[in-house]
């Protein structure tokens, strides 16, 4: 290898994908791209690179990205990871890479199902609104996270239902999934028609909220707001940044994990706007498409050093991690 003064990011990544082509269907083939994301030679258009990531994913070769340094191009690195079906990480120092690799390898070793797609079929008079940031395939299905032991993948949706008669059972939707086990076996599973009783507004108002659903919906909402915050910062409007942070503090201050993330964002907004943009972007993506533990506990502190699978940890900052033991 030699330095030539420019970065052919696409060429290097594609060479890695080509090396993996033709591998076993039972193996995980994944390119790990470590870069500052500053592609200035060869193919540089983000949408073009995204399409190539999708094509290689269709061949069974996924892409995980690790953004390095303070000035890495997170838009490109996030786009490649999302289109390529992998994970996304970032860090400023070589020590930060230890945690990124630990999490990635821990996840790959724990996977038991991949290529999972969700199909939602609404009943007559029902409209499905996708709340999560979920990639929709050409056939209308939604791409889900690969599944690891002890975890679950999920999306949040809202149903808009036409008027119904109180006291009756209302058909809502059927859900089906397809996926592939690590031994190459394909699975297809469908639910029965989801039905709920129709009640009047008075009874509905007395029903308790599901605490888990409330938390997850707040996380999805936080993800969208964090990405919006990043765009506001990119536009350079300092007053708008402060207003947005105040709004988010008011909205998420009662959610312990989101409150901890707000502390980090507010600190970075004062010290380093560029890093605040990156943290907001990666936190937003994390909230929108993370695996969760089947026995998830309420957040009480930063879980960076917790004794649990690293890909299930809830961290205050996505850009830092545990250090390699000395």
C-alpha positions, 0 to 999 in steps of 0.5 A: 500500500502507498499514499497517493494523496486521494481516497478511492473509497469505493474502489477499496470497498468494492475490492473487499466485496469481490474477495468475498464473492462466491462464499458459502451460503451458510457463512456471513460475508461482511465487508468492514470499511474503516475510513474518514469517508472523504471519497474524492477519487473514483465513484464518489456519488453517495446515491450511486455507492448506496445502490452498489451496496444494495446490489452486493447485499442481494448477493449475500455480502453486507457492509459495516462502516466505521467512521474515523476521526473528527471530520469523517463523512457520516452521511456516506458512512451511514448510507453505506451501512444502511444500504449494505445491511450492516452496522455503523460505528464511529470513533475519534481515536484508535482506542475507540476502535476496540469497542467497535470491533468487539461489538461487531464480532460479538454480534456476528458470532451471536447471529442465528437468523438473517435476511429477515423481511416483514410484510404487513397486510392491512384489513379493509378500512385500515391504513398502516403508518410506519413510524420507525425508520425502516427500509422498504423493499421493492415488493413492499416488505420491510427489511428487519435487523438480523437476529442474535440470540437473546435479542428481538427486532421490532418496528413501531407502526400506527394504524388508522382505522375507519369507524366501527361499531362499538362492541364488535371485533375489528380486523386490523392486519396480518403480519408475516415474516421470511428469513434465513437461519444460519444453516441456510434453511429458509423460514416463513411464518404468518400471524392470524388476523389481529383483532381488537374489540371496538370500545367507546372513547370513555372506556378507551380513556381509562385504559392504561398505557403500555409502558414498553410501547410508550418507551419505544415510541419515545425512542423512535421520536427521539431518533427523528428529532436527533437527525433533525437537530443534526440538520439544523446544526449543519445549516449553522443556525446557533439559535435554532440549535439551542431551541431544538435542544430545549424542546428535546429536553422538555420532551424526553427529560423523563426518559432516563436513557434519552435524558442521558443522551441529551446531556451528551448532546448539550455538552457537545453543542457547547464544546464541538458542534461538528462532533455533536452533529455526528453523535446526533446522527448516530444516536438517531439511527441507533434509536430507529433500528437497534436490537433489544434484549428479550429481557431488557431492563430499564436504563439506570446508568451508562452500560458501556462497561456492563457485563452483557452482549455489547450489541445490546448495551445502551450507551450515553454516547455512540462515539465512545466505548470500553477500552481494551484491557491493559 
